[in-house]
Amino acid sequence: MIQDIAPHRLRNDFSAGRTPSAEDRLLSYRDNAVLSAADGLRLPRIGDFSVFSAHYAFSLDGVPVWLTMQELPESDAWHFVESKDYRMQVPQEIAFACTVGESLHRWYRANRYCGACQAEMKDSKTERALCCPNCGAVLYPRINPAVVVAITDGDRLLLTKYANRPFSRFALVAGFCEAGESAEETVHREVWEEVGLRVKNLRYYKSQPWAVADDLLLGFYCEVDGETKPTLRDGELKLAQWFDREHIPDDYSTISLTGEMIDRFRTGKISVDK
């Protein structure tokens, strides 16, 4: 998955009172594209540009990385790379850093002003948050919890494809948690809403910080309970089809939790019937 960057390490703990230096790295975005070296995925240094202000984002292998809300100029040496392109590139640790920075960039850009009183928001001095100096409102980075569900029937796995989305690869049933709903309840509801099936024997697998869309993905394996014929119910999917383990297509994401869960079932690395 995209966050599996060991032995490299991204540390996003808050750092108050830090000031940028010329050798620190810099993130600048134009919509969902990041500024990178023209000869490969590489972030500029603070000293490469005149930057008026920047937020401390995180450190990567001990090197501070800053986020500027300025759209820095392109040149022969630097150009903007779209998110759908850079997240598939190497070095993977840089690609992951870019996705995390893009999430922070969306948050800062969307919350310049207080939603309660319209005053300009300020950085907190003690934590990663935006504070309103007028009414005292505090806002934290947005993270959306969602489930990814691998539904099995013996040696079969249910794969899906989305309707009306540019993403055309095979995927798994997935959906966002609602207010007052546990992740397990979300699994049961989303499976029923999307493919009209009941499931049992839920087993948590692992999570993924899918910063591409500000999501925290929670992966579950489960077994179909009763009727096995999928019925497309809410219009979100255009396909839901069972595949035998040996016939599962390899047309799925290689950087996502969904892709890893499909691959582990396909290769027999996950046993779901015990």
C-alpha positions as CSV (number, residue, x, y, z in Angstrom):
1,M,0.0,0.0,0.0
2,I,1.1,3.6,-0.6
3,Q,1.9,4.2,3.1
4,D,4.1,1.1,3.4
5,I,7.4,3.1,3.0
6,A,9.7,1.3,5.6
7,P,12.5,1.8,6.3
8,H,11.5,5.4,5.5
9,R,9.4,7.2,8.1
10,L,6.9,10.0,7.9
11,R,6.2,11.6,11.3
12,N,3.2,14.0,11.4
13,D,3.3,14.9,15.1
14,F,2.7,18.6,15.7
15,S,5.7,20.9,16.1
16,A,5.1,24.3,17.5
17,G,7.6,27.2,17.2
18,R,9.5,25.7,14.3
19,T,10.9,28.0,11.6
20,P,11.8,26.8,8.1
21,S,15.4,26.6,6.9
22,A,16.7,26.7,3.3
23,E,17.3,22.9,3.2
24,D,13.8,21.9,4.4
25,R,11.5,20.4,1.8
26,L,8.5,22.3,0.4
27,L,5.0,21.2,-0.8
28,S,3.1,23.5,-3.2
29,Y,-0.2,22.4,-5.0
30,R,-2.3,23.6,-7.9
31,D,-5.6,22.0,-7.2
32,N,-4.7,18.3,-6.9
33,A,-1.3,18.6,-8.5
34,V,2.0,18.9,-6.6
35,L,5.1,20.8,-7.7
36,S,7.9,18.3,-8.4
37,A,11.3,18.2,-10.1
38,A,10.9,17.9,-13.9
39,D,13.3,14.9,-14.0
40,G,11.5,12.8,-11.4
41,L,9.4,12.8,-8.3
42,R,11.3,15.1,-6.0
43,L,10.2,18.0,-3.7
44,P,11.9,21.4,-3.9
45,R,13.8,22.9,-1.0
46,I,12.6,26.1,0.8
47,G,15.7,27.8,-0.6
48,D,14.7,27.1,-4.2
49,F,11.8,29.6,-4.0
50,S,10.7,32.8,-2.4
51,V,8.0,31.7,0.1
52,F,6.1,34.2,2.1
53,S,4.5,31.8,4.5
54,A,4.2,28.1,5.1
55,H,2.7,25.6,7.6
56,Y,4.8,22.9,9.1
57,A,3.4,19.6,7.7
58,F,5.5,16.7,8.9
59,S,9.0,15.3,8.7
60,L,10.2,12.6,6.2
61,D,13.2,10.7,7.4
62,G,13.9,13.5,9.8
63,V,13.8,16.3,7.2
64,P,11.1,18.9,7.9
65,V,8.5,19.3,5.1
66,W,6.5,22.5,4.9
67,L,3.3,23.3,3.1
68,T,2.8,26.7,1.4
69,M,-0.6,27.8,0.2
70,Q,1.2,29.8,-2.6
71,E,1.0,28.2,-6.1
72,L,4.7,28.4,-7.0
73,P,5.7,29.0,-10.6
74,E,6.6,26.2,-13.0
75,S,9.9,26.3,-14.9
76,D,12.1,24.0,-16.9
77,A,13.2,22.5,-13.6
78,W,9.9,22.3,-11.8
79,H,6.4,21.3,-12.9
80,F,3.1,20.2,-11.4
81,V,2.2,16.5,-11.4
82,E,-1.4,15.3,-11.0
83,S,-2.3,13.3,-8.0
84,K,-3.4,10.3,-10.1
85,D,0.1,10.3,-11.6
86,Y,2.4,11.0,-8.7
87,R,0.9,8.5,-6.3
88,M,1.9,5.7,-8.7
89,Q,5.5,6.9,-9.0
90,V,8.7,6.3,-7.1
91,P,10.2,7.0,-4.6
92,Q,7.1,5.8,-2.9
93,E,7.9,7.7,0.3
94,I,7.7,10.9,-1.7
95,A,4.5,9.9,-3.3
96,F,3.0,9.2,0.1
97,A,4.2,12.5,1.5
98,C,2.6,14.2,-1.4
99,T,-0.8,12.6,-0.7
100,V,-0.7,13.6,3.0
101,G,0.3,17.1,2.0
102,E,-2.5,17.3,-0.5
103,S,-5.0,16.4,2.2
104,L,-3.7,19.1,4.5
105,H,-3.7,21.6,1.5
106,R,-7.4,20.9,0.9
107,W,-8.2,21.4,4.6
108,Y,-6.3,24.7,4.9
109,R,-7.8,26.0,1.6
110,A,-11.4,25.1,2.6
111,N,-11.2,26.6,6.1
112,R,-9.6,29.9,5.7
113,Y,-12.6,31.6,7.4
114,C,-14.6,30.5,10.4
115,G,-17.9,28.8,9.5
116,A,-19.6,30.3,12.5
117,C,-18.6,34.0,12.4
118,Q,-16.6,34.3,9.2
119,A,-13.5,35.6,10.9
120,E,-10.1,34.6,9.5
121,M,-8.8,31.4,11.1
122,K,-5.4,31.2,12.7
123,D,-3.1,28.3,13.4
124,S,-3.2,26.8,16.9
125,K,-0.1,27.2,19.0
126,T,-0.5,23.8,20.7
127,E,-1.9,21.3,18.2
128,R,-2.7,20.7,14.5
129,A,-5.8,22.8,14.4
130,L,-7.3,26.1,13.2
131,C,-8.7,28.5,15.8
132,C,-11.1,31.4,15.4
133,P,-9.7,34.4,17.3
134,N,-13.2,35.9,17.4
135,C,-15.6,33.2,18.6
136,G,-13.1,30.5,19.7
137,A,-14.2,27.8,17.3
138,V,-11.6,25.1,16.8
139,L,-11.3,23.0,13.7
140,Y,-9.3,19.8,13.1
141,P,-8.2,18.2,9.8
142,R,-11.0,16.3,8.2
143,I,-10.7,12.5,8.3
144,N,-13.6,10.3,6.9
145,P,-13.9,6.8,8.3
146,A,-15.0,4.2,5.7
147,V,-15.1,0.4,5.4
148,V,-13.7,-1.8,2.6
149,V,-15.4,-5.2,2.6
150,A,-14.1,-8.4,1.0
151,I,-17.2,-10.8,0.8
152,T,-16.3,-14.4,0.4
153,D,-18.2,-17.6,-0.4
154,G,-15.7,-20.4,0.1
155,D,-13.1,-19.9,-2.6
156,R,-15.1,-17.2,-4.3
157,L,-14.7,-13.4,-3.8
158,L,-17.3,-10.8,-4.8
159,L,-15.7,-8.0,-6.9
160,T,-17.5,-4.8,-8.0
161,K,-17.1,-1.9,-10.4
162,Y,-18.4,1.6,-9.8
163,A,-20.9,3.3,-12.0
164,N,-20.4,6.8,-13.4
165,R,-16.8,7.1,-12.0
166,P,-13.5,7.5,-13.9
167,F,-12.1,4.7,-11.7
168,S,-12.8,1.5,-13.8
169,R,-10.8,-1.2,-12.0
170,F,-12.3,-4.0,-10.0
171,A,-12.9,-3.1,-6.3
172,L,-14.7,-4.3,-3.2
173,V,-17.9,-3.1,-1.5
174,A,-17.1,0.1,0.4
175,G,-18.8,2.9,2.1
176,F,-18.6,5.6,4.7
177,C,-19.6,5.3,8.4
178,E,-22.7,7.3,9.4
179,A,-23.1,9.2,12.6
180,G,-23.7,6.9,15.6
181,E,-22.7,3.8,13.6
182,S,-19.9,1.3,14.4
183,A,-17.6,0.1,11.6
184,E,-19.2,-3.4,11.9
185,E,-22.7,-1.9,11.4
186,T,-21.4,0.0,8.4
187,V,-20.3,-3.2,6.9
188,H,-23.7,-4.8,7.2
189,R,-25.5,-1.7,5.9
190,E,-23.3,-1.0,3.0
191,V,-23.3,-4.6,1.8
192,W,-27.1,-4.7,1.9
193,E,-27.5,-1.3,0.2
194,E,-25.0,-2.0,-2.6
195,V,-25.4,-5.7,-3.4
196,G,-28.5,-6.9,-1.5
197,L,-26.6,-9.5,0.5
198,R,-26.3,-10.5,4.2
199,V,-22.9,-11.3,5.7
200,K,-21.5,-13.0,8.8
201,N,-18.2,-13.8,10.6
202,L,-16.7,-10.3,10.1
203,R,-13.0,-10.2,10.6
204,Y,-11.0,-6.9,10.8
205,Y,-7.9,-7.0,8.6
206,K,-6.1,-3.6,8.7
207,S,-6.5,0.1,8.0
208,Q,-5.2,2.6,5.5
209,P,-4.9,6.4,5.7
210,W,-6.2,7.1,2.3
211,A,-5.2,10.8,2.3
212,V,-6.0,11.0,-1.4
213,A,-9.6,11.6,-0.4
214,D,-9.2,12.4,3.4
215,D,-10.4,8.9,4.3
216,L,-9.4,6.4,6.9
217,L,-10.2,3.0,5.4
218,L,-11.0,0.0,7.7
219,G,-10.7,-3.4,5.9
220,F,-12.9,-6.4,6.8
221,Y,-13.2,-9.9,5.5
222,C,-16.6,-11.6,5.9
223,E,-18.7,-14.5,4.6
224,V,-21.9,-14.3,2.7
225,D,-24.9,-15.4,4.8
226,G,-27.7,-17.1,2.9
227,E,-28.6,-15.8,-0.6
228,T,-25.5,-15.4,-2.8
229,K,-26.9,-13.7,-5.9
230,P,-25.9,-10.0,-5.7
231,T,-28.6,-7.4,-6.6
232,L,-27.4,-3.9,-7.5
233,R,-29.6,-1.7,-5.3
234,D,-28.5,1.9,-4.9
235,G,-27.1,2.7,-8.3
236,E,-23.5,3.2,-7.1
237,L,-22.3,0.0,-8.8
238,K,-22.5,-1.2,-12.4
239,L,-21.2,-4.7,-11.6
240,A,-21.0,-7.1,-8.7
241,Q,-19.7,-10.6,-9.7
242,W,-18.3,-13.6,-7.9
243,F,-14.9,-14.9,-9.0
244,D,-13.2,-18.1,-8.2
245,R,-9.9,-17.6,-6.4
246,E,-7.9,-18.8,-9.5
247,H,-9.9,-16.6,-11.9
248,I,-9.7,-13.3,-10.0
249,P,-8.5,-10.7,-12.6
250,D,-5.4,-8.7,-11.7
251,D,-7.0,-5.4,-12.8
252,Y,-7.0,-3.7,-9.3
253,S,-5.1,-1.0,-7.6
254,T,-1.6,-1.9,-6.3
255,I,-1.4,0.9,-3.8
256,S,-4.7,0.7,-2.0
257,L,-6.1,-1.4,0.9
258,T,-8.7,-2.7,-1.6
259,G,-6.0,-4.0,-3.9
260,E,-4.0,-5.7,-1.1
261,M,-7.2,-7.4,0.2
262,I,-8.1,-8.8,-3.2
263,D,-4.5,-9.9,-3.8
264,R,-4.2,-11.7,-0.5
265,F,-7.3,-13.6,-1.1
266,R,-6.3,-14.4,-4.7
267,T,-2.9,-15.7,-3.7
268,G,-4.3,-17.7,-0.7
269,K,-2.5,-15.6,1.9
270,I,-5.8,-15.0,3.7
271,S,-7.9,-17.9,5.0
272,V,-11.5,-16.7,5.6
273,D,-13.3,-19.9,6.3
274,K,-11.8,-20.8,9.7
